[in-house]
Amino acid sequence: MTKIAIAIHGGAGPDSDFIKQHIKEYKEGLKEAINEAYAMLEQGSSATDVVEAAIKNLEDNTLFNAGKGSSLTEKAEVEMCASIMNGFDLKCGAAAIVKNVRNPIRLARQIMEKTKHIYLGSIGAAEFARELNLPMEPDAYFITERQFESYEQTRKKLNDNGQQLAIEQLEKKHGTVGAVALDIRGNLAAGTSTGGTDFCRQGRIADSSMIGAGTYANNDTCAVSTTGEGELHMQYVTAFHISALMEYKGMSLREACHFLIQEKCKHINGDMGLIAVDTKGNLVAEFNTSRMHRAMKSSTQDLIVEIYPK
Ligand code: ASP
């Protein structure tokens, strides 16, 4: 039987009381998304369709920082970023600083398929979504009570300290969702979607929308979706790096992921995580944080749904 495989993530970073209090809900959300996606793989859907569907599901779940439930910029606005890539023809699509589009991952897919470009941003991206009649929502749809409270806490901390506190000294708050899949025809795909980092500057673009940093898929090697501090994934071009280590150094998927996060980036004081699948359907989750929300399943691997290290 031809192998099928999928992994999804709901972000890597520091633990929090909220996460501890909602372990059940997080796991249920991950389980629902992966079961729906896995059923699609079993029915013969393409890896790209499956990745898009899994991410859409997580974007609609307010627990995750993507789509509805995205974090807020310093101007208290939601600006979202997403990308998707096919392993078989290296086609990809990405959208940055997107507002009002209910599912940025769907927009990224449409940019890949219906334009001669790869990357659209801001007003032009939203305009294209409107042209395609993708579901649009008012600003209020995306802003959850939890994210607003988090924004307010940060704002108060900055005010109380008379702006003395550098943004870097604040508690790290960020999140993302992502998916990688191998379909029945042996094609790989990867996708990532995020609301970005809490209280970031207006106009900040996340690694999650960057091909090579946040998302990469190549049928010769693997499909990767990253999470953590986006600026680090940009500096280390993480997702492509994994593929390159396999292609140029002959490393296995597991070795490449371990090497990059735990050895190459060991000296970095920053949150980094990723999920990946190779052409044989091997699945890997690698992270240096206290938690990464994740789920995996393949034709030879029973469902795993985890938040903390195993
Ligand atoms: N990488 C995302 C960003 O920098 C955040 C995350 O994955 O937690 O926007």
Residues whose N, C-alpha, C, O or C-beta is under 5 A from the ligand:
A	BS01	LIG	G11 A12 H174 G175 T176 T194 G196 T197 A206 D207 S208 T226 T227 G228 E229 G230 E231
